[in-house]
Amino acid sequence: QWISGNQPEPWVKFHWIDAAVQFQYARSCSFTGGEVAHAGGIGVGLLRGAAGIVIEGNRIHDLGGGGIVAGGIRNRDTLKWADPGDKEEYKDFRIANNRIHDCGADYFGSIGIFVGLTQHAVVAHNLIHDISYSGIVLSGNEDKTLPFAGDNAVEYNHIHHVMKTAVDGAGIYVSFPQARSGAAIRGNLIHDLRHNPFNSRPQGPYSSPGIYLDAVRPEYGCRGYRFEKNVVYRTGTPLFFCACGREGNVWLDNVFQTEGDPPREVLEAIEAKAGLEPAYRRSR
């Protein structure tokens, strides 16, 4: 989803593929109670210059690309191609109570919700299922000279039957450090990440991790995350670490079920809180 070249200096910049609904240099705007469907690219994009945007109560489905993208990417591949975020953009996003499903028909690396280089972003109470790649991706700061991303929350989302085509992803995938207060990953329900035909090493009927921490290389770390009261079951493994470990993060009261299902009372408690809130459940 980005354009590269082999010139000595960048001649094209990182950009997302087109979205059906795009917010660019927009402040204090919203897209609520709507629907985006049958499009060849991304559903909704919160792009350059956007801040204070609310995306809530929508159905986003049947897309060639991902559901929602917010912010940008500055990683080892795109550092010289992507501009750093300005302190007044990529912040104060609320992405909540959206049902996002059947995404990635053409772009198999598509994500239900991607949030990168954001500040004070909340991704909450979304229902995400039947996605070609990961359910939610939250990306932090790979550029150590610019600790931009931080103060974010991914909470009370319900994610199932994602990772249906691609590999090396998860229900929730996080990468690189988060600055300041970090990022809260709490109260999410993740389950049924089943074997897909392209995974050459499936682990039983389930092939992908529930939560994946990716530092790419140890020096980049994956720190500043608070994992609390998440419930993960019926996955290849509840947790997967790439070039990092539990250190530098906080872990509280999670249920990471390696085999079987959690107790009924645990499922009833998390199902009452995660996913669409009652008013949005009735409307869908």
Disulfide bonds with the S-S distance in Angstrom:
none
